[in-house]
Amino acid sequence: MTVTLDVTDRVARITLDRPAKRNAVTGRMWTTLRRHLDALEDRDVVAVVLGGAGGSFSAGADLDELRIPDPEHVGGIQELAESTVLRLRDLAPPTLAVVDGPCLGAGASLALACDLRICTPRSRFAIPSLRHGIVYEPVHVQRLLQVVRPGSAALLLYGGETWDGDAAARHGLVDRCTDDLQAAVEPILAGLRTAPRHAVLATAATLRAGG
């Protein structure tokens, strides 16, 4: 499988698992990811951790698929990708993106859809949509602007900048940059595991609403 789901001790871990392609997301992977997200809604889960296999988070959408000369096919993949990112954003439990290595384009959209983003210094963040002739969807731009200043967003979208983990933290794109992802994530998960699910979900909803 190219997207795996493991639920242990009230925590769901979803892993993009296509390391040979730096976890570039295909249409089939979007479908699988959407199915995993839907399956979590009614489970006793208090946190969802999204990561990537093989030292990469995600290099973004599989560009080979988007170059197929079939507008209907390409449009279908783009619609599926957008709806899946929104499904992740609207998932009831708190979501954490654990980023190592490249986090590009659609990978950045997935990370931005999460409530918390924790990365390593060697992470690389970029949104090279203009370079590939792709319009970054307005809903993703809006989310980016909820996280970083307009000028920082412009550096990513217009300037095509690539930020390492430390730069991403300075711009506010991530909440923490650390050499030890597990040590940063586990205390958060430990606190959530011990709390009643209804309280966790209510807190998540309040935070997302802005207080």
KAFEN-V929587 format. One record per residue. N is the residue number from 1. PHI is phi in whole degrees, -180 to 180 (NA if undefined). OMEGA is omega as a letter, one per 20 degrees, with the letter a starting at -180 (999 if undefined). Layout:
BEGIN
n:N phi:PHI omega:OMEGA
n:N phi:PHI omega:OMEGA
END
This chain:
BEGIN
n:1 phi:NA omega:a
n:2 phi:-105 omega:r
n:3 phi:-139 omega:a
n:4 phi:-110 omega:r
n:5 phi:-131 omega:r
n:6 phi:-132 omega:r
n:7 phi:-117 omega:a
n:8 phi:-139 omega:r
n:9 phi:52 omega:r
n:10 phi:71 omega:r
n:11 phi:-119 omega:r
n:12 phi:-97 omega:r
n:13 phi:-117 omega:r
n:14 phi:-107 omega:a
n:15 phi:-124 omega:r
n:16 phi:-76 omega:a
n:17 phi:-127 omega:r
n:18 phi:-141 omega:a
n:19 phi:-62 omega:a
n:20 phi:-63 omega:r
n:21 phi:-114 omega:a
n:22 phi:52 omega:r
n:23 phi:60 omega:r
n:24 phi:-61 omega:a
n:25 phi:-93 omega:r
n:26 phi:-92 omega:r
n:27 phi:-58 omega:r
n:28 phi:-64 omega:r
n:29 phi:-67 omega:r
n:30 phi:-60 omega:r
n:31 phi:-62 omega:a
n:32 phi:-66 omega:r
n:33 phi:-61 omega:r
n:34 phi:-61 omega:r
n:35 phi:-64 omega:r
n:36 phi:-63 omega:a
n:37 phi:-63 omega:r
n:38 phi:-62 omega:a
n:39 phi:-69 omega:a
n:40 phi:-82 omega:a
n:41 phi:-58 omega:a
n:42 phi:-104 omega:r
n:43 phi:-95 omega:r
n:44 phi:-79 omega:a
n:45 phi:-119 omega:a
n:46 phi:-111 omega:r
n:47 phi:-162 omega:r
n:48 phi:-125 omega:a
n:49 phi:-109 omega:a
n:50 phi:-110 omega:r
n:51 phi:-146 omega:r
n:52 phi:-130 omega:a
n:53 phi:-92 omega:r
n:54 phi:71 omega:r
n:55 phi:80 omega:r
n:56 phi:-134 omega:r
n:57 phi:-82 omega:r
n:58 phi:-166 omega:r
n:59 phi:-79 omega:r
n:60 phi:103 omega:r
n:61 phi:-69 omega:r
n:62 phi:-73 omega:a
n:63 phi:-67 omega:r
n:64 phi:-60 omega:r
n:65 phi:-67 omega:a
n:66 phi:-76 omega:r
n:67 phi:-92 omega:r
n:68 phi:-62 omega:a
n:69 phi:-76 omega:a
n:70 phi:-142 omega:a
n:71 phi:-55 omega:a
n:72 phi:-66 omega:r
n:73 phi:-64 omega:a
n:74 phi:-64 omega:r
n:75 phi:-62 omega:r
n:76 phi:-64 omega:r
n:77 phi:-65 omega:a
n:78 phi:-65 omega:r
n:79 phi:-66 omega:r
n:80 phi:-64 omega:r
n:81 phi:-61 omega:a
n:82 phi:-63 omega:a
n:83 phi:-66 omega:r
n:84 phi:-72 omega:r
n:85 phi:-61 omega:r
n:86 phi:-67 omega:r
n:87 phi:-64 omega:r
n:88 phi:-64 omega:a
n:89 phi:-60 omega:a
n:90 phi:-93 omega:r
n:91 phi:-60 omega:a
n:92 phi:-65 omega:a
n:93 phi:-71 omega:r
n:94 phi:-59 omega:a
n:95 phi:-122 omega:a
n:96 phi:-127 omega:r
n:97 phi:-94 omega:r
n:98 phi:-110 omega:a
n:99 phi:-111 omega:r
n:100 phi:-138 omega:r
n:101 phi:78 omega:a
n:102 phi:-66 omega:r
n:103 phi:-139 omega:a
n:104 phi:-121 omega:r
n:105 phi:52 omega:r
n:106 phi:-62 omega:r
n:107 phi:-64 omega:r
n:108 phi:-64 omega:r
n:109 phi:-63 omega:r
n:110 phi:-64 omega:r
n:111 phi:-63 omega:r
n:112 phi:-65 omega:r
n:113 phi:-71 omega:a
n:114 phi:-85 omega:a
n:115 phi:-72 omega:a
n:116 phi:-129 omega:r
n:117 phi:-129 omega:r
n:118 phi:-125 omega:a
n:119 phi:-137 omega:r
n:120 phi:-98 omega:r
n:121 phi:-59 omega:a
n:122 phi:-82 omega:r
n:123 phi:-64 omega:r
n:124 phi:-133 omega:a
n:125 phi:-114 omega:r
n:126 phi:-159 omega:r
n:127 phi:-129 omega:a
n:128 phi:-87 omega:a
n:129 phi:-63 omega:a
n:130 phi:-62 omega:r
n:131 phi:-60 omega:a
n:132 phi:-98 omega:r
n:133 phi:71 omega:a
n:134 phi:-111 omega:r
n:135 phi:-84 omega:r
n:136 phi:-70 omega:a
n:137 phi:-56 omega:a
n:138 phi:-53 omega:a
n:139 phi:-64 omega:r
n:140 phi:-77 omega:r
n:141 phi:-62 omega:r
n:142 phi:-61 omega:r
n:143 phi:-66 omega:r
n:144 phi:-58 omega:a
n:145 phi:-73 omega:r
n:146 phi:-75 omega:a
n:147 phi:-104 omega:a
n:148 phi:-124 omega:r
n:149 phi:-67 omega:r
n:150 phi:-55 omega:r
n:151 phi:-64 omega:r
n:152 phi:-66 omega:r
n:153 phi:-62 omega:r
n:154 phi:-65 omega:r
n:155 phi:-62 omega:r
n:156 phi:-73 omega:a
n:157 phi:-83 omega:r
n:158 phi:-86 omega:a
n:159 phi:-79 omega:a
n:160 phi:64 omega:a
n:161 phi:-68 omega:r
n:162 phi:-116 omega:a
n:163 phi:-109 omega:r
n:164 phi:-79 omega:a
n:165 phi:-61 omega:a
n:166 phi:-65 omega:r
n:167 phi:-65 omega:r
n:168 phi:-61 omega:r
n:169 phi:-68 omega:r
n:170 phi:-63 omega:r
n:171 phi:-80 omega:a
n:172 phi:87 omega:r
n:173 phi:-69 omega:r
n:174 phi:-120 omega:a
n:175 phi:-90 omega:r
n:176 phi:-158 omega:r
n:177 phi:-119 omega:a
n:178 phi:-150 omega:r
n:179 phi:-78 omega:a
n:180 phi:-122 omega:a
n:181 phi:-62 omega:a
n:182 phi:-62 omega:a
n:183 phi:-65 omega:r
n:184 phi:-80 omega:a
n:185 phi:-85 omega:a
n:186 phi:-60 omega:r
n:187 phi:-61 omega:r
n:188 phi:-65 omega:a
n:189 phi:-65 omega:a
n:190 phi:-62 omega:r
n:191 phi:-66 omega:a
n:192 phi:-71 omega:a
n:193 phi:-60 omega:a
n:194 phi:-87 omega:a
n:195 phi:-97 omega:r
n:196 phi:-62 omega:a
n:197 phi:-59 omega:a
n:198 phi:-63 omega:r
n:199 phi:-71 omega:r
n:200 phi:-63 omega:a
n:201 phi:-66 omega:r
n:202 phi:-66 omega:r
n:203 phi:-66 omega:r
n:204 phi:-61 omega:a
n:205 phi:-64 omega:a
n:206 phi:-67 omega:r
n:207 phi:-61 omega:a
n:208 phi:-67 omega:r
n:209 phi:-79 omega:r
n:210 phi:89 omega:r
n:211 phi:109 omega:999
END
